[in-house]
Amino acid sequence: MADEQLEEMLGRTVGEAIAEALRPLRKEIAELKAQLEAVKAATPKYLGVFREGRVYDENSMVTHDGSVWHCNQRTSTPPGNGSASWTLAVRHGRDRDPRGATHDAR
């Protein structure tokens, strides 16, 4: 067998062995990427003070009337007043400011 033929045969064999070894790793990487995307989609994202006319997606969080709200489903309606689109996450304190401003409690 010529050296070139041997190199070609070994190259194919080694390449096939590497491809076989990588197959389960590629599958695992794809699964981990899918899991990461699911975690990103489910992670709440704070978007500041609620603004009229803005559309909020599921898992958005906003401040409204001094409280923090979690968005349950895509909506542009304001939090509160029995809206099923929002869940109260953190209720305002005694010194709340309806504009979302903070106060020094001292």
C-alpha positions as CSV (number, residue, x, y, z in Angstrom):
1,M,0.0,0.0,0.0
2,A,1.4,3.4,-0.9
3,D,1.9,6.1,1.7
4,E,-0.7,8.3,0.1
5,Q,-3.3,5.5,0.1
6,L,-2.5,4.8,3.8
7,E,-2.8,8.5,4.7
8,E,-6.1,8.7,2.9
9,M,-7.5,5.6,4.5
10,L,-6.4,6.7,8.0
11,G,-7.7,10.2,7.4
12,R,-11.1,8.8,6.5
13,T,-11.1,6.5,9.5
14,V,-10.0,9.2,11.9
15,G,-12.6,11.6,10.4
16,E,-15.4,9.1,10.8
17,A,-14.4,8.3,14.4
18,I,-14.4,12.1,15.2
19,A,-17.7,12.6,13.5
20,E,-19.2,9.7,15.5
21,A,-17.8,11.0,18.7
22,L,-19.2,14.5,18.0
23,R,-22.7,13.3,17.1
24,P,-24.0,13.0,20.7
25,L,-22.3,16.3,21.7
26,R,-23.9,18.2,18.9
27,K,-27.3,16.8,20.0
28,E,-26.6,17.8,23.6
29,I,-25.6,21.3,22.5
30,A,-28.8,21.7,20.5
31,E,-30.9,20.6,23.5
32,L,-29.0,23.0,25.8
33,K,-29.6,25.8,23.3
34,A,-33.3,25.1,23.3
35,Q,-33.4,25.0,27.1
36,L,-31.6,28.3,27.2
37,E,-34.1,29.9,24.9
38,A,-36.9,28.6,27.0
39,V,-35.3,30.1,30.2
40,K,-34.8,33.5,28.4
41,A,-38.4,33.5,27.3
42,A,-39.6,32.8,30.8
43,T,-37.3,35.3,32.6
44,P,-39.2,38.5,33.6
45,K,-37.8,41.7,32.1
46,Y,-38.3,45.0,33.9
47,L,-39.4,47.7,31.5
48,G,-39.7,50.7,33.8
49,V,-42.8,52.8,34.5
50,F,-46.0,51.7,32.6
51,R,-46.6,53.9,29.5
52,E,-50.1,54.2,27.9
53,G,-50.2,52.9,24.4
54,R,-47.2,50.6,24.7
55,V,-47.7,46.9,24.2
56,Y,-46.3,44.7,26.9
57,D,-45.4,41.0,26.3
58,E,-45.8,38.1,28.7
59,N,-43.2,38.2,31.5
60,S,-42.7,42.0,31.3
61,M,-42.6,43.8,34.6
62,V,-43.5,47.4,35.1
63,T,-44.0,50.0,37.9
64,H,-47.5,51.4,38.0
65,D,-49.1,53.5,40.7
66,G,-46.1,52.8,43.0
67,S,-46.3,49.0,42.7
68,V,-44.5,46.5,40.5
69,W,-46.6,44.4,38.2
70,H,-46.0,41.2,36.2
71,C,-47.5,40.9,32.7
72,N,-49.3,37.5,32.2
73,Q,-50.2,37.9,28.6
74,R,-49.6,40.4,25.8
75,T,-51.5,43.6,26.5
76,S,-51.6,47.4,26.3
77,T,-54.1,47.8,29.2
78,P,-52.8,49.3,32.4
79,P,-52.2,47.1,35.4
80,G,-54.7,46.9,38.2
81,N,-58.5,47.3,38.2
82,G,-59.0,43.5,38.0
83,S,-57.1,43.1,34.7
84,A,-56.3,39.4,34.1
85,S,-53.3,40.6,32.0
86,W,-51.4,41.7,35.1
87,T,-50.4,40.2,38.5
88,L,-49.3,42.4,41.4
89,A,-45.7,41.4,42.2
90,V,-44.8,44.1,44.8
91,R,-47.3,46.3,46.5
92,H,-46.5,50.0,47.0
93,G,-45.5,51.1,50.5
94,R,-47.1,53.8,52.6
95,D,-45.1,56.6,51.0
96,R,-45.9,55.7,47.4
97,D,-46.0,58.3,44.7
98,P,-48.5,57.4,41.9
99,R,-45.9,58.8,39.3
100,G,-43.4,56.1,40.3
101,A,-41.0,58.5,42.1
102,T,-39.3,57.3,45.3
103,H,-39.3,59.1,48.6
104,D,-36.7,59.2,51.4
105,A,-38.3,57.3,54.3
106,R,-36.3,59.2,56.9
